[in-house]
Amino acid sequence: MTAFVTNEKRARLIEGVHAAGREVMAIYQSGFSVETKADQSPLTDADMASHHALIAMLKDLTPEVPVLSEESGEIPFATRQDWQRYWLIDPLDGTKEFVNKNGEFTLNVALIEKGVPVFGIVYAPVLQTTWVGQVGGEVFKIAQGIYVNLQARALPDPETAPWKVVGSRSHGAEAFERFCAGLPAHERVSMGSSIKLCLVAEGQADLYPRLAPTSEWDTAAAQAVVTAAGGEVLNAHTLEPLRCNQQESVLNPHFIVCGQRDERWESALEAALNG
């Protein structure tokens, strides 16, 4: 467990993320314009408002720690590779969900130490739900002001309790179908943004295969929550935990989130990747 995030610091981080969320909600409720970035992903006023609010909060709280945001200017790996500790943020994860106004978007803040996400906050302002996890420490959800400790669940017997498999609303449908075809009895849940990982952390889902592109800021905060809750976020090809800041690119490999490893889903995953 990192001793860097004390209870006092954690409380200030949660407060700061919630404050950024209020700025996002003001834009969400009053109307906004949508631009298209170079990678064809959408960008709204809320992305930038959240970016500036979170950067200011982190610089005030931990001025000695560098910050990498999805909306930062590009920081070359030659600079980043020397970072032993840094904040990695996605000011608005699920911008498509934001634009579509289904409420399934989040603000993500992660602390990375030596390439490992060790602390994360995932906040869904429309849902009034916050997931917080510190690897080796506490992991909990705050829903409408109520605190609930989290624990990923053991895989149930699919003959009596079908596995719950989370899928993206927007990406990777063909590979997801191949994966599901190789599973025993299961139910599917569609969800946007990093909430999908948090469902595994809280034992509401068993598996989330992501067989389409993502970036490290999309997953790091929720990975810390999942890990703290006893689950894993694994490279789909190697079944090793995802790591951050290991190369110039910040793109993730395909991955799978699980509460528990099992040869049945591992076989289905291999078939889906080779399909």
ABEGO torsion letter per residue (X at the ends): XBAABBAAAAAAAAAAAAAAAAAAAAAAAAEBBBBBBAAGBBBBAAAAAAAAAAAAAAAAABAABBBBBAABBBBBAAAAAABABBBBBBABBGAAAAAAGAGBBBBBBBBBBGGBBABBBBBBAAAGBBBBBBBGBBBBBBBGGBBBBBBBBBBBBAAABBBBBBBBAABGAAAAAAAAAABBBBBBBBBBEAAAAAAAAAGABABBBBABBBBAAAAAAAAAAAAAAGBBBBBAAAGBBBBBGABABABBBBBBBBABBBAAAAAAAAAAAAX
